[in-house]
């Protein structure tokens, strides 16, 4: 019975660690996505302004 409890505890700990890491990575990727989107918007704005000035 003790072995089963140990195995269940190991499984629960593994799942909780996996969920913690996945939550952290989700937050990181969401932040990176916003940062990249801001840079793309800035580049598009500069490109549009440059096109209007040259045309």
Rosetta constraint file for C-alpha pairs under 8 A:
AtomPair CA 1 CA 5 HARMONIC 6.48 0.50
AtomPair CA 2 CA 6 HARMONIC 6.26 0.50
AtomPair CA 3 CA 7 HARMONIC 6.17 0.50
AtomPair CA 4 CA 8 HARMONIC 6.10 0.50
AtomPair CA 5 CA 9 HARMONIC 6.07 0.50
AtomPair CA 6 CA 10 HARMONIC 6.17 0.50
AtomPair CA 7 CA 11 HARMONIC 6.21 0.50
AtomPair CA 8 CA 12 HARMONIC 6.11 0.50
AtomPair CA 9 CA 13 HARMONIC 6.06 0.50
AtomPair CA 10 CA 14 HARMONIC 6.08 0.50
AtomPair CA 11 CA 15 HARMONIC 6.18 0.50
AtomPair CA 12 CA 16 HARMONIC 6.12 0.50
AtomPair CA 13 CA 17 HARMONIC 6.11 0.50
AtomPair CA 14 CA 18 HARMONIC 6.15 0.50
AtomPair CA 15 CA 19 HARMONIC 6.16 0.50
AtomPair CA 16 CA 20 HARMONIC 6.15 0.50
AtomPair CA 17 CA 21 HARMONIC 6.18 0.50
AtomPair CA 18 CA 22 HARMONIC 6.08 0.50
AtomPair CA 19 CA 23 HARMONIC 6.06 0.50
AtomPair CA 20 CA 24 HARMONIC 6.27 0.50
AtomPair CA 21 CA 25 HARMONIC 6.14 0.50
AtomPair CA 22 CA 26 HARMONIC 6.04 0.50
AtomPair CA 23 CA 27 HARMONIC 6.40 0.50
AtomPair CA 24 CA 28 HARMONIC 6.33 0.50
AtomPair CA 25 CA 29 HARMONIC 6.07 0.50
AtomPair CA 26 CA 30 HARMONIC 6.13 0.50
AtomPair CA 27 CA 31 HARMONIC 6.26 0.50
AtomPair CA 28 CA 32 HARMONIC 6.19 0.50
AtomPair CA 29 CA 33 HARMONIC 5.96 0.50
AtomPair CA 30 CA 34 HARMONIC 6.40 0.50
AtomPair CA 31 CA 35 HARMONIC 6.29 0.50
AtomPair CA 32 CA 36 HARMONIC 6.13 0.50
AtomPair CA 33 CA 37 HARMONIC 6.10 0.50
AtomPair CA 34 CA 38 HARMONIC 6.17 0.50
AtomPair CA 35 CA 39 HARMONIC 6.40 0.50
AtomPair CA 36 CA 40 HARMONIC 6.17 0.50
AtomPair CA 37 CA 41 HARMONIC 6.14 0.50
AtomPair CA 38 CA 42 HARMONIC 6.23 0.50
AtomPair CA 39 CA 43 HARMONIC 6.18 0.50
AtomPair CA 40 CA 44 HARMONIC 6.08 0.50
AtomPair CA 41 CA 45 HARMONIC 6.09 0.50
AtomPair CA 42 CA 46 HARMONIC 6.19 0.50
AtomPair CA 43 CA 47 HARMONIC 6.01 0.50
AtomPair CA 44 CA 48 HARMONIC 6.00 0.50
AtomPair CA 45 CA 49 HARMONIC 6.12 0.50
AtomPair CA 46 CA 50 HARMONIC 6.03 0.50
AtomPair CA 47 CA 51 HARMONIC 6.10 0.50
AtomPair CA 48 CA 52 HARMONIC 6.23 0.50
AtomPair CA 49 CA 53 HARMONIC 6.21 0.50
AtomPair CA 50 CA 54 HARMONIC 6.19 0.50
AtomPair CA 51 CA 55 HARMONIC 5.93 0.50
